[in-house]
Amino acid sequence: MLNQPFFQVTLPLMVTFIATIWLAQWSQNKRFDSLEKRIDEIIKRLDRIESKLEDFAHRITTLEAGKWR
C-alpha cells in the first residue's frame, strides 16, 4: 500500500510551497509592470517639462539679444 505520511503531510506541504512561490513570482511581476508604467509616465512628464524649458530658454535668449541691440 502507499505510504500514508507522504500523502498526508509531505505532498500537501510541497503543493503549498510551490503555490506560494508561484504566487509570489506572479505578484512580483505585476509590481514591476505597474512600476514600469509609472516610470514611463514620469519620463513623459519630464520630456514635456524639458520642452517647455527649452522654449523659455529660447525666449530669454531672444529677449537678451533684443536688449543689447
Distance bins in CASP14 RR format, pairs under 12 A and 6 or more apart:
PFRMAT RR
TARGET T0000
AUTHOR 0000-0000-0000
RMODE 2
METHOD distances of the structure
MODEL  1
1 7 0 0 0 0 0 1 0 0 0 0 0
2 8 0 0 0 0 0 1 0 0 0 0 0
2 11 0 0 0 0 0 1 0 0 0 0 0
3 9 0 0 0 0 0 1 0 0 0 0 0
3 10 0 0 0 0 1 0 0 0 0 0 0
3 11 0 0 0 0 0 1 0 0 0 0 0
4 10 0 0 0 0 0 1 0 0 0 0 0
4 11 0 0 0 0 0 1 0 0 0 0 0
5 11 0 0 0 0 1 0 0 0 0 0 0
5 12 0 0 0 0 0 1 0 0 0 0 0
5 13 0 0 0 0 0 1 0 0 0 0 0
6 12 0 0 0 0 0 1 0 0 0 0 0
6 13 0 0 0 0 0 1 0 0 0 0 0
6 14 0 0 0 0 1 0 0 0 0 0 0
7 13 0 0 0 0 0 1 0 0 0 0 0
7 14 0 0 0 0 0 1 0 0 0 0 0
7 15 0 0 0 0 0 1 0 0 0 0 0
9 15 0 0 0 0 0 1 0 0 0 0 0
9 16 0 0 0 0 0 1 0 0 0 0 0
10 16 0 0 0 0 0 1 0 0 0 0 0
10 17 0 0 0 0 0 1 0 0 0 0 0
11 17 0 0 0 0 0 1 0 0 0 0 0
11 18 0 0 0 0 0 1 0 0 0 0 0
12 18 0 0 0 0 0 1 0 0 0 0 0
12 19 0 0 0 0 0 1 0 0 0 0 0
13 19 0 0 0 0 0 1 0 0 0 0 0
13 20 0 0 0 0 0 1 0 0 0 0 0
14 20 0 0 0 0 0 1 0 0 0 0 0
14 21 0 0 0 0 0 1 0 0 0 0 0
15 21 0 0 0 0 0 1 0 0 0 0 0
15 22 0 0 0 0 0 1 0 0 0 0 0
16 22 0 0 0 0 0 1 0 0 0 0 0
16 23 0 0 0 0 0 1 0 0 0 0 0
17 23 0 0 0 0 0 1 0 0 0 0 0
17 24 0 0 0 0 0 1 0 0 0 0 0
18 24 0 0 0 0 0 1 0 0 0 0 0
18 25 0 0 0 0 0 1 0 0 0 0 0
19 25 0 0 0 0 0 1 0 0 0 0 0
19 26 0 0 0 0 0 1 0 0 0 0 0
20 26 0 0 0 0 0 1 0 0 0 0 0
20 27 0 0 0 0 0 1 0 0 0 0 0
21 27 0 0 0 0 0 1 0 0 0 0 0
21 28 0 0 0 0 0 1 0 0 0 0 0
22 28 0 0 0 0 0 1 0 0 0 0 0
22 29 0 0 0 0 0 1 0 0 0 0 0
23 29 0 0 0 0 0 1 0 0 0 0 0
23 30 0 0 0 0 0 1 0 0 0 0 0
24 30 0 0 0 0 0 1 0 0 0 0 0
24 31 0 0 0 0 0 1 0 0 0 0 0
25 31 0 0 0 0 0 1 0 0 0 0 0
25 32 0 0 0 0 0 1 0 0 0 0 0
26 32 0 0 0 0 0 1 0 0 0 0 0
26 33 0 0 0 0 0 1 0 0 0 0 0
27 33 0 0 0 0 0 1 0 0 0 0 0
27 34 0 0 0 0 0 1 0 0 0 0 0
28 34 0 0 0 0 0 1 0 0 0 0 0
28 35 0 0 0 0 0 1 0 0 0 0 0
29 35 0 0 0 0 0 1 0 0 0 0 0
29 36 0 0 0 0 0 1 0 0 0 0 0
30 36 0 0 0 0 0 1 0 0 0 0 0
30 37 0 0 0 0 0 1 0 0 0 0 0
31 37 0 0 0 0 0 1 0 0 0 0 0
31 38 0 0 0 0 0 1 0 0 0 0 0
32 38 0 0 0 0 0 1 0 0 0 0 0
32 39 0 0 0 0 0 1 0 0 0 0 0
33 39 0 0 0 0 0 1 0 0 0 0 0
33 40 0 0 0 0 0 1 0 0 0 0 0
34 40 0 0 0 0 0 1 0 0 0 0 0
34 41 0 0 0 0 0 1 0 0 0 0 0
35 41 0 0 0 0 0 1 0 0 0 0 0
35 42 0 0 0 0 0 1 0 0 0 0 0
36 42 0 0 0 0 0 1 0 0 0 0 0
36 43 0 0 0 0 0 1 0 0 0 0 0
37 43 0 0 0 0 0 1 0 0 0 0 0
37 44 0 0 0 0 0 1 0 0 0 0 0
38 44 0 0 0 0 0 1 0 0 0 0 0
38 45 0 0 0 0 0 1 0 0 0 0 0
39 45 0 0 0 0 0 1 0 0 0 0 0
39 46 0 0 0 0 0 1 0 0 0 0 0
40 46 0 0 0 0 0 1 0 0 0 0 0
40 47 0 0 0 0 0 1 0 0 0 0 0
41 47 0 0 0 0 0 1 0 0 0 0 0
41 48 0 0 0 0 0 1 0 0 0 0 0
42 48 0 0 0 0 0 1 0 0 0 0 0
42 49 0 0 0 0 0 1 0 0 0 0 0
43 49 0 0 0 0 0 1 0 0 0 0 0
43 50 0 0 0 0 0 1 0 0 0 0 0
44 50 0 0 0 0 0 1 0 0 0 0 0
44 51 0 0 0 0 0 1 0 0 0 0 0
45 51 0 0 0 0 0 1 0 0 0 0 0
45 52 0 0 0 0 0 1 0 0 0 0 0
46 52 0 0 0 0 0 1 0 0 0 0 0
46 53 0 0 0 0 0 1 0 0 0 0 0
47 53 0 0 0 0 0 1 0 0 0 0 0
47 54 0 0 0 0 0 1 0 0 0 0 0
48 54 0 0 0 0 0 1 0 0 0 0 0
48 55 0 0 0 0 0 1 0 0 0 0 0
49 55 0 0 0 0 0 1 0 0 0 0 0
49 56 0 0 0 0 0 1 0 0 0 0 0
50 56 0 0 0 0 0 1 0 0 0 0 0
50 57 0 0 0 0 0 1 0 0 0 0 0
51 57 0 0 0 0 0 1 0 0 0 0 0
51 58 0 0 0 0 0 1 0 0 0 0 0
52 58 0 0 0 0 0 1 0 0 0 0 0
52 59 0 0 0 0 0 1 0 0 0 0 0
53 59 0 0 0 0 0 1 0 0 0 0 0
53 60 0 0 0 0 0 1 0 0 0 0 0
54 60 0 0 0 0 0 1 0 0 0 0 0
54 61 0 0 0 0 0 1 0 0 0 0 0
55 61 0 0 0 0 0 1 0 0 0 0 0
55 62 0 0 0 0 0 1 0 0 0 0 0
56 62 0 0 0 0 0 1 0 0 0 0 0
56 63 0 0 0 0 0 1 0 0 0 0 0
57 63 0 0 0 0 0 1 0 0 0 0 0
57 64 0 0 0 0 0 1 0 0 0 0 0
58 64 0 0 0 0 0 1 0 0 0 0 0
58 65 0 0 0 0 0 1 0 0 0 0 0
59 65 0 0 0 0 0 1 0 0 0 0 0
59 66 0 0 0 0 0 1 0 0 0 0 0
60 66 0 0 0 0 0 1 0 0 0 0 0
60 67 0 0 0 0 0 1 0 0 0 0 0
61 67 0 0 0 0 0 1 0 0 0 0 0
61 68 0 0 0 0 0 1 0 0 0 0 0
62 68 0 0 0 0 0 1 0 0 0 0 0
62 69 0 0 0 0 0 1 0 0 0 0 0
63 69 0 0 0 0 0 1 0 0 0 0 0
END
